[in-house]
Amino acid sequence: LAAKDRIGYLPEERGVYRKMKVCAFIEYIGKLKGMRGSLLKTKVHDWLERIELPDIHNKRCEELSKGMQQKVQFLAAIIHDPELIILDEPFTGLDPVNARVIGKIIDDLHKDGRTILFSTHVLPQAEQVCDRIVMIDQGIKVLDGPIAEIKQQFDPRVIQVEPTDPTIDFSQFTGIASVDSFDKDGCINLRLEDMADATEILRTITQQISVRGIQIVKPTLDEIFIEQVARSRGSDAASATRE
C-alpha cells in the first residue's frame, strides 16, 4: 500500500467520476493516497490555477469538455506528489495550447526529480518530452536508449528541398526512393534509397537545379521506427506502417 501511494497513474481512458464536482473528485483521490486536512483543499485550488482551470471548482466533471476532463484527470494523478508517474497518452483531447501547459508541468516534475514513464504512439510527442525511449513493435522491443544516442545510430535518409520551380521531377535523380508532397512551407522531402549517399545527392541536386534552400534532415523517431519495422518485418510492413 505504501508503494502505491508513491505512484501516480494516468490511464488513457477517462477515469473521472462524472457526477462528482471537480474539487470533491480530486480531494477524494488525494485522500485515497493518504492526504488529509485543509492543506489538500488548498493544494487542489493552487493546482487548478496552475493547469489553467481556475473557475471549475464546483462544476460536475460531466459538465467539462474532453480536454478539461483530461487536465482534471492528470491533476488527480499527480496531486499526491508521487515519485513515479505513469502517463498513458496524456495529451489525448488537448488542443496545442493546453498540451503545452501539461507538457511544461511534466517537464517541471521531471526536473524536480520525479521518474516519469510516458506511453504514446505519437512519436513526435515522445521526441519532445522524453530523454530515453523504448520502441516496441508487435510486443517486441526494437530499440532502447537515450534519444540522442539512438539518432546518432541512424544515417540521415531524407533531404528537404525548397525548389525555385515547383514542377521539378525529382524521380530523375538516382538514389531517391520516394518523394513526399509539398508541405506548407513549399518544401518537399526526398526519401533516399538504403545505400544512397545523402551528401552526394545533395551536391548533385544543387548542381542541376535552382533551389531556395536544401538540407539533409536528421531522422525523426517516426522514420527510425519505420526503419526498424523494415528490418524486422520487411519493406511491405514498413510501407503499411508509414501509411
TALINMO-V64068 format. One record per residue. RES is the residue in one letter. PHI is phi in degrees with one decimal (999 if undefined). PSI is psi in whole degrees, -180 to 180 (999 if undefined). Layout:
RES/PHI/PSI
RES/PHI/PSI
This chain:
L/999/-41
A/-62.9/-38
A/-65.8/-39
K/-61.7/-35
D/-69.6/-12
R/-96.2/4
I/-117.4/138
G/-116.4/135
Y/-132.5/126
L/-111.5/107
P/-75.6/161
E/-68.1/-39
E/-75.5/150
R/-62.4/132
G/-126.8/18
V/-78.6/153
Y/-86.3/106
R/-60.7/-35
K/-83.7/-14
M/-80.6/151
K/-75.0/153
V/-56.2/-52
C/-60.7/-44
A/-62.5/-39
F/-64.2/-49
I/-66.3/-40
E/-62.4/-40
Y/-60.7/-45
I/-62.6/-41
G/-60.9/-41
K/-65.6/-37
L/-61.0/-27
K/-95.0/11
G/95.3/6
M/-84.7/148
R/-146.5/164
G/79.9/-174
S/-66.6/-24
L/-60.4/-37
L/-63.4/-46
K/-62.1/-43
T/-62.3/-42
K/-64.4/-40
V/-61.2/-46
H/-62.4/-43
D/-62.4/-41
W/-70.8/-35
L/-63.0/-34
E/-65.0/-43
R/-67.3/-35
I/-90.9/14
E/62.9/43
L/-131.0/61
P/-76.9/-16
D/-116.2/27
I/-117.4/13
H/-51.1/-44
N/-101.6/10
K/-84.0/148
R/-74.5/147
C/-57.2/-34
E/-69.9/-15
E/-82.5/-11
L/-85.6/155
S/-69.8/168
K/-60.1/-41
G/-64.4/-42
M/-64.2/-42
Q/-60.8/-38
Q/-64.6/-41
K/-67.1/-39
V/-64.3/-42
Q/-66.4/-37
F/-61.2/-45
L/-62.0/-40
A/-62.3/-28
A/-76.8/-22
I/-118.8/0
I/-60.7/-27
H/-95.7/17
D/54.5/56
P/-69.2/153
E/-81.0/-35
L/-116.4/125
I/-119.3/123
I/-110.8/118
L/-118.6/119
D/-106.3/107
E/50.3/61
P/-68.0/-18
F/-95.5/6
T/-59.8/128
G/82.9/0
L/-96.7/139
D/-77.1/169
P/-55.7/-37
V/-65.7/-49
N/-70.1/-31
A/-62.6/-38
R/-67.5/-38
V/-60.5/-50
I/-66.9/-39
G/-60.8/-39
K/-65.3/-41
I/-65.9/-42
I/-59.0/-44
D/-63.0/-42
D/-64.1/-41
L/-62.7/-40
H/-64.5/-43
K/-64.8/-27
D/-77.9/-2
G/103.6/5
R/-75.2/146
T/-92.6/127
I/-123.8/124
L/-103.6/123
F/-119.8/114
S/-101.6/127
T/-158.5/153
H/-101.6/-2
V/-94.3/93
L/-65.3/-34
P/-58.1/-33
Q/-67.3/-43
A/-61.1/-38
E/-63.6/-35
Q/-79.9/-33
V/-97.3/-37
C/-95.7/152
D/-92.0/-35
R/-135.0/146
I/-132.0/154
V/-123.6/120
M/-99.3/132
I/-124.1/129
D/-119.7/114
Q/52.5/45
G/82.0/0
I/-113.8/129
K/-71.2/125
V/-110.5/-21
L/-150.3/147
D/-156.3/117
G/162.9/177
P/-61.4/142
I/-57.6/-45
A/-60.1/-42
E/-69.7/-38
I/-63.3/-43
K/-64.3/-33
Q/-68.7/-21
Q/-76.8/-16
F/-116.1/127
D/-67.5/147
P/-60.1/130
R/-116.4/10
V/-133.6/136
I/-114.1/129
Q/-101.8/128
V/-126.1/138
E/-116.0/92
P/-77.7/151
T/-67.4/-39
D/-104.6/110
P/-70.4/-7
T/-92.7/4
I/-57.3/135
D/-97.9/104
F/-79.0/-8
S/-68.3/-13
Q/-72.5/-18
F/-88.9/131
T/-73.1/151
G/94.3/-5
I/-100.4/121
A/-81.5/-40
S/-158.4/162
V/-124.5/121
D/-81.1/153
S/-67.2/164
F/-60.9/139
D/-95.2/-175
K/-66.7/-20
D/-93.4/8
G/79.8/14
C/-102.6/157
I/-126.7/156
N/-107.0/128
L/-104.3/113
R/-87.5/127
L/-90.1/154
E/-67.5/160
D/-57.3/-41
M/-96.4/4
A/-72.3/147
D/-93.9/111
A/-60.3/-42
T/-64.2/-41
E/-67.6/-41
I/-66.1/-41
L/-58.0/-44
R/-64.8/-41
T/-63.5/-43
I/-62.8/-47
T/-67.4/-24
Q/-78.8/-24
Q/-107.1/-23
I/-135.3/163
S/-89.8/131
V/-130.7/149
R/-83.2/-29
G/-164.3/150
I/-156.3/140
Q/-156.6/152
I/-84.1/127
V/-98.6/131
K/-64.6/146
P/-67.0/138
T/-84.4/167
L/-62.5/-33
D/-58.1/-49
E/-65.9/-39
I/-63.8/-43
F/-62.9/-44
I/-61.5/-39
E/-63.8/-39
Q/-66.5/-37
V/-63.0/-42
A/-61.9/-40
R/-66.6/-38
S/-90.5/-33
R/-126.1/1
G/98.2/167
S/-68.8/-31
D/-65.3/-42
A/-64.9/-38
A/-65.9/-40
S/-64.4/-41
A/-64.6/-39
T/-65.4/-42
R/-63.4/-40
E/-68.4/999
